[in-house]
Amino acid sequence: MSSEMFNASVYVSEQLNRQLVNMSVDLVHRCISTCAEHYNFDAEEASRLLGLSMLKVERKAPVKSVKVVAKVSVPKQAFPLPYNGEFNESYCYALRQNNGLYTQCTSVRKGEAQFCKGCATLMQKTGAEVPEYGTIQQRMAVDIFDYIDPKGRKPVAYTKVMKKYKITEEQVLEEAGKFNIIINSNHFVAPEETKRGRPKTDKEPKAKGVKGRPKKEKKVLMVEGEEEEDLFAALVANSLEETEVVSSPIVSTPKKPTKSDEERETERLAKEQAKLAEKETKRLAAEAAKKEKEDKLAAEKAEKELKKEAERLAREEKKKADEAEKLAKKEAAEKAKAEKLAAKEQKKQDKSSNPAPVVNTPVVEDEEEPDVVKKVEFEGKKYLKSKKSGIIYDYNEYVKNGEQVVVGKWNNNTNKIEFSAPAEEEEEQEEYEE
């Protein structure tokens, strides 16, 4: 449907407009004449008073139609709702902080862009490849309570947001129903709060008393009998009788002689020297302790260096011994191989020096039959097998270079190839050919 408003204006011609004006004037005159006859007043005077003779019709210019563009308005939530696994394809793929809930950005994407203009501009300014709080695809890849953004931050518990906005569970469910969102019940479970600091001890706090020396309690004498009032007077009288007055001379304590300025200066200098001596003693003791510590560290470092050097030398000695052992084994193997080849060469020479006796047999010239080979496959590798002798040739060497390289012989009992040693290939090939 077009977004332009429907134009309900009606346009009439000039002739029809004049006819409508005349009809209206005639109707008004007839109404005035009828009222004049009924109420007994002059009809012409009333027409002049109303100005019907000067009646005109003004035509207003047609009002231009205004196009009304329908904007897509995204419904706004009364308060933040938690993430429950929802995803809107038409919204921006970036996540918003949203009071620490990390929900999908509600700005509409344009075309094939993954992010809205605001999120894309922010990423361009910061030079980031992904949004600060991640994408909705990253949040959907994990459980709704296990998401961690690129900076290692986790979403806050929704109970804290509920406490901040002072909303109840019923209000949250009612608001979520307006947007067809099903709230996960675990969002309403408050996490266990862990208090920081030292754990409380089971010791009872000490009772705080008044500081200073405790006051002396006055002793009260409890006297039995009726003579309680006269007891004090009797005691005073007895004490006056028993005491004798002894006059003793007044001894005046001698006053301390006042010190002179020189004596006070001497004492001050002596105290300062004592303080300096004590300070110097402490300094020397601290330097001695520091030097002892440094010497200990240096000795430990030297011991570690010596240990490392000894281990390095031991490794080098072991390496040399291993190399010497390998070299000796290699030389022994080469020597054994040379001896074996020499023995075979000697055997071959002995065989050639003692030829077999010649028997005069009639020579029959037979045509030599060609050696027919067949391609076989053994343990995933291709070979050529002689039908007459069972000799096995290397298939690749024959195809590439045209050489008949003998690698072994076929065993009919085991249906396997008995491979020959590399050093004995030429000799075995000659024996097979003979």
Sequence and secondary structure as in RCSB ss.txt:
>XXXX:A:sequence
MSSEMFNASVYVSEQLNRQLVNMSVDLVHRCISTCAEHYNFDAEEASRLLGLSMLKVERKAPVKSVKVVAKVSVP
KQAFPLPYNGEFNESYCYALRQNNGLYTQCTSVRKGEAQFCKGCATLMQKTGAEVPEYGTIQQRMAVDIFDYIDP
KGRKPVAYTKVMKKYKITEEQVLEEAGKFNIIINSNHFVAPEETKRGRPKTDKEPKAKGVKGRPKKEKKVLMVEG
EEEEDLFAALVANSLEETEVVSSPIVSTPKKPTKSDEERETERLAKEQAKLAEKETKRLAAEAAKKEKEDKLAAE
KAEKELKKEAERLAREEKKKADEAEKLAKKEAAEKAKAEKLAAKEQKKQDKSSNPAPVVNTPVVEDEEEPDVVKK
VEFEGKKYLKSKKSGIIYDYNEYVKNGEQVVVGKWNNNTNKIEFSAPAEEEEEQEEYEE
>XXXX:A:secstr
  SB         HHHHHHHHHHHHHHHHHHHHHHHHHHT  HHHHHHHHTGGG            B        
  SS     S   TTB SBEE GGGT EE  SB  TT SS HHHHHHHHHHT SS TT BHHHHHTS TT    T
TS     HHHHHHHHT  HHHHHHHHHHTT    GGGGS       S    S         SS           S
STTTTHHHHHHHHHHHH                  HHHHHHHHHHHHHHHHHHHHHHHHHHHHHHHHHHHHHHHH
HHHHHHHHHHHHHHHHHHHHHHHHHHHHHHHHHHHHHHHHHHHHHHHHHHHHHS                  EEE
EEETTEEEEEETTT EEEEHHHHHHH    EEEEEETTTTEEEE  GGGHHHHHHHHH 
